[in-house]
Structures are given as C-alpha cells and as structure tokens.
Amino acid sequence: MSPGRPEHPNETAPFSPAVYDRYAAALNRYFARRLRRPEDADDLVQEVFELFVKRKDRAEVIRNPLAYLFRIAFHVVGTALADDRRNPVIFDSRQLPDELGFDARASSSEDAEELVAQENVRAALEQLPAHYLTALMLVEGQGMSYKEAAKASGFTPNTIATYVMHGRAALKLALDGRWKRKPK
C-alpha cells in the first residue's frame, strides 16, 4: 500500500456508510423544517444519498462531505417545493383538523347541511338590492368602518349605516323566506 493512504479506504471515502451514519439525522432535520409534510423527509434524505453515491466518480473533488450533502439537499428541497406548488394536494383529511382548526366530522350529513346552509345564504344575498349588498359586504365582509365603506362606495357614512341596518333585516327575512324583492 502506498504511504499516506489509509488502511481501509472505505472509512474515509466521501461516499462511505460512515457518512450516512454521521449526516443522515442532520439532513432529516433540515428537510423536516423546510417541507410542508415532514413525513417526506426520510424519502428526500435517501434521494440526497443516492445522488451523492452517483457522484462517487468525482470523490477526489469532494473535500467536505457535509457541505456537499447540504448543497445537494438545498437543490432537492427546492425541487420538492416546486413540485408541491405545481401539484398541490387538493384534500388531505389527515391535516385538515389540525392545521385549519376544524372539528373532525362524524358523518357527511353534517357536511351536506352546511352546504345547503351556504347555498341558502348565497341565494338570500342575491335577493338583496345592490346598495344593501354593497354596504353589507364592505362593513361585514371586509371589516371596514362606516367611514371607510363610505369612501370606498361613494355613499355617506350615515347612508352606509342605514343600508347595513336595512340589509341585515332584509337578509334575515330572505333567509326565513319572507323577503320579497320589490320590482324595479
């Protein structure tokens, strides 16, 4: 064996199993902090090491395996986040209750009732005169004050207050099925 070379070259080679044992946990933490779904971290750690091993023909230029691994990880996480943006998860029932604060529903009949209620509100809002709807949307929907809503709509603050009051009453009647819109 030539002088200056280790007795077991695999122990110090940049792509040895010791590198995996030494850096896998740090890479896992790196991915878990940067991904929307931390459970994907293990797969991406494996991908980083696969890319690392594929580059073993360039082992002589890898002087700092940690820096090299994290450079690969940076690109892998960028690709994973871009893939998530291109292909978003439409519905993930495991994350819905925790992230959005919704209670898990026992049956779909509750969901159906909520959809019917939303449709009833939408239909009732469509029955309201435009000025009532505008005032309600600005004050109730957007959280504006009467003065802010007046500036946005061109009405006076007192007119906005009147339209909001009448709009609430008309909405309540429309939801009860007792509102009859006057013909123009």
C-alpha positions as CSV (number, residue, x, y, z in Angstrom):
1,M,0.0,0.0,0.0
2,S,1.3,3.5,-0.8
3,P,2.3,5.8,2.0
4,G,-0.2,8.3,3.2
5,R,-3.3,6.3,2.2
6,P,-5.5,4.8,4.9
7,E,-5.5,1.1,5.5
8,H,-9.3,0.9,4.9
9,P,-10.2,3.3,2.2
10,N,-14.0,3.0,2.6
11,E,-13.8,4.5,6.1
12,T,-12.7,7.9,4.8
13,A,-14.1,7.9,1.3
14,P,-16.7,10.6,0.9
15,F,-19.4,8.1,0.0
16,S,-18.8,5.6,2.7
17,P,-21.6,4.2,5.0
18,A,-20.0,6.2,7.8
19,V,-21.0,9.4,6.0
20,Y,-24.6,8.2,6.1
21,D,-24.5,7.4,9.8
22,R,-22.9,10.7,10.5
23,Y,-25.1,13.1,8.5
24,A,-28.5,11.4,7.9
25,A,-30.1,12.8,11.1
26,A,-28.9,16.4,10.3
27,L,-30.3,16.1,6.8
28,N,-33.6,14.7,8.1
29,R,-34.0,17.7,10.4
30,Y,-33.1,20.1,7.6
31,F,-35.9,18.6,5.4
32,A,-38.4,18.4,8.2
33,R,-38.1,22.1,8.9
34,R,-38.5,23.1,5.2
35,L,-41.2,20.8,3.9
36,R,-45.0,21.1,4.3
37,R,-45.2,17.4,5.1
38,P,-42.3,16.4,7.4
39,E,-43.0,12.7,6.7
40,D,-41.4,13.2,3.3
41,A,-38.1,14.0,4.9
42,D,-36.9,10.3,5.0
43,D,-37.5,9.9,1.3
44,L,-35.6,13.1,0.5
45,V,-32.7,12.1,2.7
46,Q,-32.5,8.8,0.7
47,E,-32.6,10.8,-2.5
48,V,-29.7,13.0,-1.4
49,F,-27.5,10.0,-0.6
50,E,-28.4,8.4,-3.9
51,L,-27.3,11.5,-5.7
52,F,-24.2,11.6,-3.5
53,V,-23.3,8.0,-4.3
54,K,-23.9,8.6,-8.1
55,R,-21.2,11.2,-8.0
56,K,-18.6,8.9,-6.5
57,D,-16.5,9.2,-9.7
58,R,-15.8,12.7,-8.5
59,A,-14.8,11.6,-5.0
60,E,-11.4,13.2,-5.2
61,V,-13.0,16.7,-5.5
62,I,-15.3,16.2,-2.5
63,R,-13.3,17.6,0.3
64,N,-16.1,18.5,2.7
65,P,-18.9,15.8,2.5
66,L,-21.2,17.8,4.9
67,A,-21.2,20.9,2.7
68,Y,-21.5,18.8,-0.4
69,L,-24.5,16.9,1.0
70,F,-26.3,20.1,2.1
71,R,-25.7,21.6,-1.3
72,I,-27.5,18.6,-2.8
73,A,-30.2,18.8,-0.1
74,F,-30.7,22.5,-1.0
75,H,-31.5,21.6,-4.6
76,V,-33.6,18.6,-3.7
77,V,-35.8,20.7,-1.3
78,G,-36.1,23.3,-4.0
79,T,-37.3,20.7,-6.4
80,A,-39.7,19.2,-3.9
81,L,-41.3,22.6,-3.0
82,A,-41.6,23.4,-6.7
83,D,-43.3,20.0,-7.3
84,D,-45.7,20.8,-4.4
85,R,-46.6,24.1,-6.0
86,R,-47.2,22.5,-9.4
87,N,-49.2,19.6,-8.0
88,P,-50.9,20.8,-4.8
89,V,-52.7,18.4,-2.5
90,I,-56.4,19.1,-3.1
91,F,-57.6,17.5,0.1
92,D,-55.6,15.8,2.8
93,S,-58.0,14.7,5.6
94,R,-55.2,14.0,8.0
95,Q,-54.1,17.6,8.0
96,L,-57.5,19.3,7.8
97,P,-58.5,19.1,11.5
98,D,-55.0,20.1,12.9
99,E,-54.0,22.9,10.5
100,L,-57.3,24.5,9.9
101,G,-58.9,24.1,13.3
102,F,-62.0,22.3,12.1
103,D,-63.5,19.6,14.2
104,A,-63.5,16.2,12.6
105,R,-66.9,15.4,11.4
106,A,-68.6,12.0,12.1
107,S,-70.9,12.0,9.1
108,S,-71.3,13.5,5.8
109,S,-74.9,14.6,6.6
110,E,-73.4,17.5,8.6
111,D,-71.3,18.5,5.6
112,A,-74.4,18.3,3.4
113,E,-76.4,20.5,5.9
114,E,-73.6,23.1,5.9
115,L,-73.5,23.1,2.1
116,V,-77.3,23.7,2.0
117,A,-77.0,26.5,4.5
118,Q,-74.2,28.1,2.5
119,E,-76.4,27.9,-0.6
120,N,-79.3,29.4,1.2
121,V,-77.2,32.3,2.3
122,R,-75.9,32.8,-1.2
123,A,-79.5,32.8,-2.6
124,A,-80.6,35.2,0.1
125,L,-77.8,37.6,-0.7
126,E,-78.7,37.5,-4.4
127,Q,-82.2,38.8,-3.5
128,L,-80.9,41.9,-1.7
129,P,-80.8,45.2,-3.5
130,A,-77.3,46.1,-4.8
131,H,-76.8,49.0,-2.3
132,Y,-77.7,46.8,0.7
133,L,-75.4,44.1,-0.6
134,T,-72.5,46.6,-1.2
135,A,-72.9,48.1,2.3
136,L,-73.0,44.7,3.9
137,M,-70.0,43.3,2.0
138,L,-67.9,46.3,2.9
139,V,-68.8,46.5,6.5
140,E,-69.4,42.9,7.5
141,G,-67.4,41.1,4.8
142,Q,-64.4,43.3,4.6
143,G,-64.5,44.6,8.2
144,M,-64.4,48.2,7.2
145,S,-65.7,51.0,9.4
146,Y,-68.7,53.1,8.1
147,K,-66.3,55.9,7.1
148,E,-64.0,53.5,5.2
149,A,-67.0,51.9,3.5
150,A,-68.4,55.4,2.6
151,K,-65.1,56.3,0.9
152,A,-65.0,53.1,-1.0
153,S,-68.6,53.2,-2.1
154,G,-69.2,56.9,-2.6
155,F,-72.1,56.9,-0.1
156,T,-72.1,59.0,3.1
157,P,-71.3,57.2,6.4
158,N,-74.9,57.7,7.6
159,T,-76.2,56.1,4.4
160,I,-73.9,53.2,4.8
161,A,-75.1,52.7,8.4
162,T,-78.7,52.8,7.2
163,Y,-78.0,50.3,4.3
164,V,-76.2,47.9,6.7
165,M,-79.1,48.0,9.1
166,H,-81.7,47.5,6.4
167,G,-79.5,44.9,4.7
168,R,-79.3,42.8,7.9
169,A,-83.0,42.9,8.3
170,A,-83.6,42.1,4.7
171,L,-81.1,39.2,4.8
172,K,-82.8,37.8,7.9
173,L,-86.2,37.9,6.1
174,A,-84.7,36.4,3.0
175,L,-83.3,33.5,4.9
176,D,-86.7,33.0,6.5
177,G,-88.3,33.1,3.0
178,R,-90.3,36.2,3.8
179,W,-88.4,38.8,1.8
180,K,-90.0,39.8,-1.5
181,R,-87.7,42.0,-3.6
182,K,-89.6,45.0,-5.0
183,P,-89.7,45.1,-8.7
184,K,-87.6,47.9,-10.3
